């Protein structure tokens, strides 16, 4: 597995290419759950907008040393704030405008241009607390990969992720499962010994 920055950059490039291949007329169609496709694509774009924003918000301390800590920290928020998450997705979808492909391409270009000025150990303020850049980028790779696959299910447009983002996202999912006491359940399923319980999710 490569470093978190290269995995993130690779995942974002695949996402940009995927969005460019989606006909605009399809954005009003189904996406994921209560989201239409526009909201799903917009939600995925937040993996880039949050990096762009958080880089300008230095943190005094690192409250969440690992990417898995981020998901454990926001678990209660996700469980109890579904309406807020849905609305953020819808608003992010509206922000894509009439030309989503150009929007996400320019967004990714800004983020890619901005990142080199920040060291991997740079502490930034996220919605869950202070994190090092390298660990926060792992959460953004995870979001891009998972939602890129969601978009593929909805549209048939394959994101074509490289190995590094897929490995990093899968590794983070396993780390969250272990940290939340569900590692054995996941491992038994991955090795063909048991099926995952209905509703099993690490997010």
N, C-alpha and C positions, 0 to 999 in steps of 0.2 A: 504494500500500500504506500502511495506517495504521501507527501505532506499535505496538511489540510488546505493550504492555500491553492495548490495546484489542482486538488480534487474539486474545490469550489469553483475555480475558474473553468475547469473542464465541464462541470455540471451546468454552469450558467451558459456556456457556449451552446451546449446541446439544447437547453431550454429555449434560447433565442432562436435557434434553427427550427425547433419544433413549432413554435408560435408562428414563424414566418410561413410555414406550410399549412396552416389552418385557414380555410376560407372564412372571411369575416362574417359571411351570412350564417355560418354554423354557430356563432357565439351565443345566439339566443336559445340554442338547444340545450339539452340536459348536460350537466357537468358532474357534480358529486353531491348526493343528498339533496338538500334544499338549494344548493347553488346551481345556477345555470353555468354554461361553459365559460362565459365571460367572467363571472365571479371566480370560478376555479382558476382560470388563467391569471386573473388579477391577484388572487391570494398567493399564487406561486411567485408572482413578481415581487411580493413583499419580502421574499428572501434576499432580494437585491436592495430594495428601498431601505430596509432596516439597517443593512450594512452601511449604506451611504449616510444615513442619519446618525447611527451610533458612533461612527468614527469621529464625529464632532462632539461627542459626549464622553470625555475622559472620566474614568472612575478612580476614586481615591483608594479603593481596596478591591480585591478579588473575592467576592462572596461565593462564587460558583467556579471552583477550580477545573471541573471537567464538563464536557458537553452533556454527559448523562445527568449531571446535577441540574442542568437547565430544565430538562423534561420532568424530572422529579419535582422541581420547584413550581412549575406551571401546571402540574397535573390537576390540582384543585381548581385552578382558574378555568382550565379547559372543561372540567366536569360541571362546573356551576355557571359558566359564562357562555354557554353555547350561542345564545342570541347575539351577544356582542361579537363573537368570532364570525358568525354568519354575516353580520352587518359590515364588519371590516372587509370581508371578502367582497361583498357587493360594492362597497365604495371603491375598493381597489380595482374592481372590474370596470366601474364607470371611469376611473382615471386613465384607463387604457385608451380612451377616445375612439376616434373613427379609424385609426391606423395602429392597432395593437402591435404589429410586427415592428414598426418604427419606434414605438414607445419603448418596448422592451430592449430593442437593440441599442438605442441611445442610453437607456438606463444602465445596461450592462457595461457599455463603453465607459461611462462615467465612473462606475465602481471599479472597473479594471484599471483605469488610469489613476484612481485615488489610492488604491491599496499599497503600491510600492513605497509610499511615504511612511508607512506604519510597520513597525517591527511586530513579529509574531507574539511577543510578550506584552504588547500594548494593552492596557486595561481600559475597557470601555463600559459604559453604562447601558445595560439592556433592560428590557421590561421585567426581568426576573432578578436583576442585580448585576454587580460588577463581574465581568468575565475577561479573560485574555482573548485577544483577537483570534489566535489559532484555534481555540476551543469553540468560540462562537461560530466561526466559519464552518465547523463540522455540523452544527445544527442547521445551518443554511444549506449545506450540501444535502443533508437528509431531507429537508423540505423540498428542495428542487427535484430530487430523485423521486421521492414518493409522489409528489403532485404531478411530476412529469409522467409517471406511470398512470396516474389517475386520468390525465389528459389523453393519454394513449388509449385507455379503455373507452373513453367517451368519443374519441374521434377516429381511432385507427391510425393516427400519426405517431409513429415510433420515435421516441426521443433519441435513441441510439447512444445511450450513455456509455462512456468508456469504463474500463474495469475499475479504476481507482475510485470514482464517485460511488459506484455500486458496492464495492467492498467497504468503503468508509461508512456508507449509510447502513449497510447490513451489520457492520460491527457495532455501530452506535445503538442500533435497535437491540442487539444482544446485550450490550452493556446496561441499557435501561432495564431490560427484562431481568437481568441478574440483580441489579441494585434494588429492584422492586419485589424481589423474592420469587420471580417467575422464571428464573433461568432454567431449572430442570424441566419445566413444562415445555419451554421452547426447544430445548435440546432434544428431548424425546420425540417431539414432532419432526424436527429437522432430520433426525436419523431414522424416521419411519416407524417408530415404535408406538406412537400414539397420535391421534388427531388433536389439533388445538381445540380447546373448549369453545363453544359458541360465544361470539362477542369478544374473544381474546384480542387485546390491542395494547401496545406499549405507549400509546398517546391518547 
